[in-house]
Amino acid sequence: MSLVFVTAARLLDGRGGPPIKPGRVLIEGDRIRSLGATLQPPAEAQRYDFPDATILPGLIDCHVHLADVGEADPKDSAGEDDAVRVLRLAQHAARTLRAGVTTVRDLGGRNHLEFGFRQGVEAGLAIAPRLWLCGKIVSMTTPGADMWPGMYRQADGPWEVAKAVREQVKAGADVIKVMASGAIMAPANERPGQAQYRPDELQAATETAHGLGRRVAAHAHGIEGIRNAVAAGVDTIEHGTYLHQDPAVATQMAARGIALVPTLKAVTLLADPPGPGIPAEIAEKARAARDHAGRSFRLAMEAGVPIAMGTDAATSFNHHGQNADELVLMVEGGMTPMQAITAATATAARALGRDHELGSLQPGFLADLIVVGGNPVDDVSLLRQPPQAVFLGGRLVV
């Protein structure tokens, strides 16, 4: 097996531990063999040296939509041909990887195209982060589905919900996403504070998914939807906008290890966009939600809820490859830079159920690591810059 030796001024292990100075990592094949400040390279190892830089685990984005663009109005690309969408998948995946994100959880594709794209990546036809896919979003009959053709599998009643979950698993899903509340990016008559799936329907989804070895991510803005999803035993809450309205639910999430993926960037850009074109009803809902999102983020921190990084990339003006903006917003919301980095590494890996091999730099773990200039513990915005190197499974890809 090939040996690769990487050095830098410092190394962050992804678990929040103190930096190792200097940072040195020995990679054997696709795994980390050893690391440490005094590690010496074998004579046969290929060596990469990065002075005044930091080695850290590849970032993990727990909430993206690779098949979509991030246009102001999602209706502008609603009728796009599947062939074009596959090309967009390839473009967006490559941009994301080059930005230092080595794993993504895609929580809503189009027409199951993402599964075929992953086969193409495995065949060497395209480059991409590791892809953790949900297929179609399992949702009750709702107007939001009409805005996103090919993204939703509408199902009503426990038996139909269970069938819809099984369909996603059959197609290749690694995780199941359910709609526990309405959405911001939906027509005006769908409100984010409204609960959608009933408790028995959410229970059917989680029991079916867990029985098939799949985790469940619940889209949930409103507190009733969050409460129902937590009671049903989901694994992550996406958005969690109104969580602060019932601190007891946050306490339950902390006790059960249910992670919050707050997607601060999405609501920030929808409420205060950098350009025109967002439909008025969407902007109105986002402006009403923005302050609540910040309050819920702070409550989750105080309550000890695991918080994992997720951008919701492809919402309006929320472009692929700019994922580290979320970490800056997390720090502005009250995290330290190290806490934000951990949210995008070890905590994110745990949210995906992959913390046995991803999200931290340890012997035996997959060698997914990035090298960034400077020290992001001092300034997390350094992660917005293109990394000096990206290794995916021990292979230098950027």
C-alpha positions as CSV (number, residue, x, y, z in Angstrom):
1,M,0.0,0.0,0.0
2,S,1.2,3.5,-0.8
3,L,2.3,5.7,2.1
4,V,1.7,9.5,2.2
5,F,3.2,11.8,4.9
6,V,1.6,15.2,5.4
7,T,3.0,17.9,7.6
8,A,1.9,21.4,8.6
9,A,2.4,23.9,11.4
10,R,-0.5,22.4,13.4
11,L,-3.1,19.7,13.4
12,L,-6.7,19.8,14.7
13,D,-8.2,16.3,15.4
14,G,-11.8,17.4,14.9
15,R,-12.9,16.4,18.4
16,G,-12.0,19.7,20.0
17,G,-8.7,18.7,21.5
18,P,-5.7,21.1,21.6
19,P,-3.8,21.6,18.4
20,I,-0.9,19.2,17.8
21,K,2.2,21.2,16.9
22,P,3.7,20.5,14.4
23,G,1.0,18.5,12.7
24,R,2.1,15.2,11.1
25,V,0.0,12.5,9.6
26,L,1.0,9.2,8.0
27,I,-1.5,7.8,5.6
28,E,-1.5,4.2,4.4
29,G,-3.8,3.4,1.5
30,D,-7.2,5.1,2.3
31,R,-6.7,5.1,6.1
32,I,-4.7,7.1,8.7
33,R,-1.9,4.9,10.1
34,S,-0.5,7.3,12.7
35,L,-0.2,10.9,13.6
36,G,1.7,13.1,16.2
37,A,4.1,15.9,16.6
38,T,7.2,13.6,16.7
39,L,6.1,11.3,13.9
40,Q,8.9,10.6,11.4
41,P,8.2,9.7,7.7
42,P,9.2,6.3,6.3
43,A,11.8,6.6,3.5
44,E,9.3,5.4,0.9
45,A,6.5,7.8,1.8
46,Q,5.4,10.5,-0.6
47,R,5.7,13.7,1.4
48,Y,3.6,16.9,1.4
49,D,4.7,19.9,3.5
50,F,2.6,22.9,4.3
51,P,4.3,25.5,6.5
52,D,2.1,28.0,8.4
53,A,-1.0,25.9,7.7
54,T,-3.4,23.6,9.6
55,I,-4.3,20.0,9.0
56,L,-7.9,19.1,10.0
57,P,-10.5,16.6,9.1
58,G,-12.4,17.2,5.9
59,L,-15.6,19.1,6.6
60,I,-19.0,17.4,6.6
61,D,-22.1,19.3,5.5
62,C,-25.2,17.5,6.9
63,H,-27.7,19.3,4.7
64,V,-27.3,20.0,1.0
65,H,-29.3,19.7,-2.3
66,L,-26.7,19.0,-5.0
67,A,-29.2,18.8,-7.9
68,D,-30.3,22.4,-7.3
69,V,-28.7,25.7,-8.0
70,G,-29.5,28.3,-5.4
71,E,-31.5,30.6,-7.7
72,A,-33.6,33.4,-6.1
73,D,-36.8,31.8,-7.3
74,P,-36.8,28.0,-7.4
75,K,-39.6,28.0,-9.9
76,D,-37.1,29.3,-12.5
77,S,-35.5,25.8,-12.8
78,A,-38.5,23.7,-11.8
79,G,-38.8,22.2,-15.3
80,E,-35.2,21.6,-16.0
81,D,-34.3,18.5,-17.9
82,D,-32.9,15.5,-16.0
83,A,-29.8,15.5,-18.2
84,V,-29.0,19.1,-17.2
85,R,-29.6,18.2,-13.5
86,V,-27.0,15.4,-13.7
87,L,-24.5,17.9,-15.1
88,R,-25.4,20.3,-12.2
89,L,-24.9,17.5,-9.7
90,A,-21.4,16.9,-11.1
91,Q,-20.5,20.6,-11.0
92,H,-21.9,21.2,-7.5
93,A,-20.2,18.1,-6.1
94,A,-16.8,19.1,-7.5
95,R,-17.2,22.7,-6.2
96,T,-18.1,21.4,-2.8
97,L,-15.1,19.0,-2.6
98,R,-12.7,21.7,-3.7
99,A,-14.0,23.9,-0.9
100,G,-12.8,21.3,1.6
101,V,-16.1,19.4,2.2
102,T,-15.3,15.7,1.9
103,T,-18.7,14.3,3.0
104,V,-22.2,15.6,2.3
105,R,-25.7,14.4,3.3
106,D,-28.0,15.3,0.5
107,L,-31.5,15.7,1.9
108,G,-33.6,15.9,-1.2
109,G,-32.6,15.1,-4.7
110,R,-34.5,15.1,-7.9
111,N,-36.1,12.0,-9.5
112,H,-33.4,9.8,-7.8
113,L,-30.8,11.1,-10.2
114,E,-28.3,11.3,-7.3
115,F,-28.1,7.5,-7.0
116,G,-27.0,7.2,-10.6
117,F,-24.6,10.0,-10.2
118,R,-23.0,8.3,-7.2
119,Q,-22.5,5.2,-9.4
120,G,-20.7,7.4,-11.9
121,V,-18.4,8.8,-9.1
122,E,-17.6,5.3,-8.0
123,A,-16.7,4.4,-11.6
124,G,-14.3,7.3,-11.7
125,L,-16.4,9.5,-14.1
126,A,-16.7,12.4,-11.7
127,I,-15.2,13.7,-8.5
128,A,-17.4,14.3,-5.4
129,P,-17.4,14.2,-1.7
130,R,-18.6,11.1,0.0
131,L,-22.4,11.1,-0.8
132,W,-24.9,10.2,1.9
133,L,-28.2,10.3,0.2
134,C,-31.9,10.3,1.2
135,G,-33.6,10.1,-2.2
136,K,-37.0,11.7,-2.1
137,I,-38.3,13.5,0.9
138,V,-41.2,11.6,2.5
139,S,-44.0,14.1,3.1
140,M,-47.7,14.4,3.5
141,T,-49.7,15.7,0.6
142,T,-48.7,19.4,0.6
143,P,-48.4,22.4,-1.7
144,G,-44.6,22.5,-1.1
145,A,-44.1,19.4,-3.3
146,D,-45.3,21.3,-6.3
147,M,-42.5,23.8,-6.1
148,W,-39.9,21.0,-6.2
149,P,-40.8,18.5,-8.9
150,G,-39.2,15.1,-8.3
151,M,-38.0,15.9,-4.8
152,Y,-41.0,14.7,-2.8
153,R,-42.7,11.3,-2.2
154,Q,-46.1,12.3,-0.9
155,A,-47.6,9.7,1.4
156,D,-50.5,9.9,3.8
157,G,-51.2,7.5,6.7
158,P,-48.8,5.2,8.5
159,W,-48.9,2.3,6.0
160,E,-48.3,4.6,3.0
161,V,-45.5,6.3,4.9
162,A,-43.8,3.0,5.7
163,K,-44.1,2.1,2.0
164,A,-42.5,5.4,0.9
165,V,-39.6,4.8,3.3
166,R,-39.0,1.3,1.9
167,E,-39.1,2.8,-1.6
168,Q,-36.2,5.2,-0.8
169,V,-34.2,2.4,0.8
170,K,-34.8,0.2,-2.3
171,A,-33.5,3.0,-4.5
172,G,-30.3,3.3,-2.4
173,A,-31.0,5.7,0.4
174,D,-28.6,5.9,3.3
175,V,-30.9,8.1,5.4
176,I,-34.6,9.0,5.3
177,K,-35.9,12.6,5.5
178,V,-39.4,13.3,6.6
179,M,-41.4,16.5,6.8
180,A,-42.5,17.1,10.4
181,S,-43.6,20.8,9.7
182,G,-44.3,23.1,6.8
183,A,-41.5,24.8,4.9
184,I,-40.3,28.4,4.4
185,M,-39.4,27.7,0.7
186,A,-43.0,26.7,-0.2
187,P,-46.1,28.5,-1.4
188,A,-47.7,31.0,1.0
189,N,-50.4,28.6,2.2
190,E,-47.7,26.3,3.7
191,R,-46.5,27.7,7.0
192,P,-43.2,26.6,8.7
193,G,-44.8,26.8,12.1
194,Q,-47.5,24.2,11.2
195,A,-47.0,20.6,12.1
196,Q,-47.4,18.2,9.1
197,Y,-47.0,14.5,9.8
198,R,-49.0,13.2,12.7
199,P,-47.2,11.4,15.5
200,D,-48.4,8.0,14.2
201,E,-47.1,8.8,10.8
202,L,-43.7,9.9,12.1
203,Q,-43.6,6.8,14.3
204,A,-44.2,4.6,11.2
205,A,-41.3,6.4,9.4
206,T,-38.8,6.0,12.1
207,E,-39.7,2.5,13.0
208,T,-39.5,1.4,9.3
209,A,-36.2,3.3,8.7
210,H,-34.5,2.1,11.9
211,G,-35.6,-1.4,11.2
212,L,-33.8,-1.2,7.8
213,G,-30.7,0.3,9.4
214,R,-31.3,3.9,8.2
215,R,-31.3,7.1,10.3
216,V,-34.1,9.7,10.0
217,A,-33.7,13.4,9.5
218,A,-36.8,15.5,10.3
219,H,-37.4,18.8,8.6
220,A,-39.0,20.7,11.5
221,H,-39.4,24.5,12.0
222,G,-42.4,24.7,14.3
223,I,-42.3,23.5,17.9
224,E,-45.1,21.1,17.5
225,G,-43.4,19.4,14.6
226,I,-40.1,19.3,16.5
227,R,-41.8,17.9,19.5
228,N,-43.6,15.2,17.5
229,A,-40.3,14.3,15.7
230,V,-38.3,14.0,18.9
231,A,-41.0,11.8,20.5
232,A,-40.9,9.6,17.4
233,G,-37.2,9.0,17.8
234,V,-35.7,10.8,14.8
235,D,-31.9,11.2,14.7
236,T,-31.6,14.8,13.6
237,I,-33.8,17.9,13.5
238,E,-33.2,20.0,10.5
239,H,-33.7,23.8,11.1
240,G,-35.3,23.6,14.5
241,T,-36.4,27.3,14.1
242,Y,-38.9,27.5,17.0
243,L,-37.2,25.1,19.4
244,H,-36.7,27.9,21.9
245,Q,-40.5,27.9,22.5
246,D,-40.2,24.7,24.5
247,P,-36.8,24.3,26.3
248,A,-38.0,20.9,27.6
249,V,-37.7,19.5,24.1
250,A,-34.1,20.7,23.8
251,T,-33.4,18.9,27.1
252,Q,-34.9,15.7,25.6
253,M,-32.8,16.1,22.4
254,A,-29.6,16.5,24.5
255,A,-30.4,13.5,26.6
256,R,-31.1,11.3,23.6
257,G,-28.3,12.6,21.4
258,I,-30.6,14.0,18.8
259,A,-28.6,16.5,16.8
260,L,-29.8,19.9,15.6
261,V,-28.7,21.0,12.1
262,P,-29.6,24.7,12.3
263,T,-29.0,25.8,8.6
264,L,-28.4,29.4,9.7
265,K,-27.1,30.4,6.3
266,A,-30.3,29.5,4.6
267,V,-32.7,31.6,6.7
268,T,-30.2,34.5,6.8
269,L,-30.0,34.7,3.0
270,L,-33.7,34.3,2.6
271,A,-34.5,37.0,5.1
272,D,-31.8,39.4,3.9
273,P,-30.9,38.4,0.3
274,P,-27.9,39.9,-1.5
275,G,-30.1,40.4,-4.6
276,P,-33.7,40.5,-5.9
277,G,-36.0,37.8,-7.1
278,I,-37.0,35.8,-4.0
279,P,-40.8,35.4,-4.0
280,A,-42.4,37.8,-1.5
281,E,-44.2,35.0,0.5
282,I,-40.9,33.2,1.0
283,A,-39.0,36.3,2.1
284,E,-41.8,37.1,4.5
285,K,-41.7,33.7,6.2
286,A,-37.9,33.9,6.4
287,R,-37.9,37.4,8.0
288,A,-40.4,36.1,10.6
289,A,-38.3,33.1,11.4
290,R,-34.8,34.6,11.5
291,D,-34.7,35.9,15.1
292,H,-36.3,32.7,16.3
293,A,-33.6,30.6,14.6
294,G,-30.9,32.5,16.5
295,R,-32.7,32.1,19.8
296,S,-33.1,28.4,19.2
297,F,-29.5,28.0,18.2
298,R,-28.4,29.6,21.5
299,L,-30.8,27.5,23.5
300,A,-29.5,24.3,21.9
301,M,-26.0,25.3,22.9
302,E,-27.0,26.0,26.5
303,A,-28.9,22.8,26.7
304,G,-26.1,20.6,25.4
305,V,-27.8,19.6,22.2
306,P,-25.4,18.2,19.7
307,I,-25.1,20.7,16.9
308,A,-24.0,19.6,13.4
309,M,-23.1,21.8,10.5
310,G,-25.5,22.0,7.6
311,T,-26.0,24.7,5.0
312,D,-29.1,23.7,3.1
313,A,-27.1,24.6,0.1
314,A,-29.2,25.4,-3.0
315,T,-31.8,27.5,-1.2
316,S,-31.9,31.0,-2.6
317,F,-28.4,32.6,-3.0
318,N,-27.0,29.7,-1.0
319,H,-24.4,28.4,-3.4
320,H,-22.5,25.1,-3.4
321,G,-18.8,25.5,-2.5
322,Q,-19.5,28.3,0.0
323,N,-20.3,25.9,2.8
324,A,-17.9,27.4,5.4
325,D,-20.1,30.5,5.6
326,E,-22.2,28.4,8.0
327,L,-19.3,28.1,10.4
328,V,-18.9,31.9,10.4
329,L,-22.6,32.3,11.3
330,M,-22.3,29.7,14.0
331,V,-19.5,31.7,15.6
332,E,-21.5,34.9,15.3
333,G,-24.3,33.0,17.0
334,G,-22.2,32.2,20.0
335,M,-19.9,29.3,19.3
336,T,-16.1,29.4,19.6
337,P,-14.3,28.7,16.3
338,M,-13.2,25.3,17.8
339,Q,-16.9,24.4,18.6
340,A,-17.9,25.4,15.0
341,I,-15.1,23.2,13.5
342,T,-16.2,20.3,15.7
343,A,-19.8,20.8,14.5
344,A,-18.5,20.3,11.0
345,T,-16.3,17.3,11.8
346,A,-16.8,14.9,14.8
347,T,-20.4,16.0,15.7
348,A,-21.4,15.9,12.0
349,A,-20.0,12.4,11.6
350,R,-21.9,11.3,14.7
351,A,-25.1,12.8,13.3
352,L,-24.6,10.6,10.2
353,G,-23.8,7.5,12.2
354,R,-20.3,7.5,10.7
355,D,-18.2,8.6,13.7
356,H,-16.4,5.2,13.8
357,E,-14.5,6.2,10.6
358,L,-15.1,9.8,9.7
359,G,-15.0,13.3,11.3
360,S,-11.8,13.1,13.3
361,L,-8.1,12.3,12.6
362,Q,-7.3,9.0,14.4
363,P,-5.4,5.9,13.5
364,G,-7.7,3.6,11.5
365,F,-10.0,6.3,10.3
366,L,-10.6,7.2,6.7
367,A,-7.9,9.6,5.5
368,D,-10.3,12.5,4.6
369,L,-8.4,15.6,5.6
370,I,-7.8,19.2,4.4
371,V,-5.0,21.7,4.8
372,V,-5.9,25.3,5.2
373,G,-3.6,28.4,5.4
374,G,-3.3,30.0,8.8
375,N,-5.1,28.9,12.0
376,P,-8.9,28.6,11.8
377,V,-9.1,28.4,15.6
378,D,-8.0,32.0,15.6
379,D,-10.2,32.9,12.6
380,V,-12.8,30.4,11.4
381,S,-13.4,32.5,8.3
382,L,-10.1,31.1,6.9
383,L,-12.1,28.0,6.1
384,R,-13.9,30.1,3.4
385,Q,-10.6,30.2,1.4
386,P,-9.8,27.4,-1.0
387,P,-7.8,24.8,0.9
388,Q,-4.2,24.2,0.0
389,A,-4.9,20.5,-0.2
390,V,-7.8,18.1,0.0
391,F,-7.2,14.4,0.6
392,L,-10.2,12.0,0.1
393,G,-9.5,8.4,1.2
394,G,-5.8,9.2,1.2
395,R,-5.8,10.5,-2.3
396,L,-4.8,14.1,-3.1
397,V,-7.8,15.4,-5.1
398,V,-7.2,19.1,-4.8
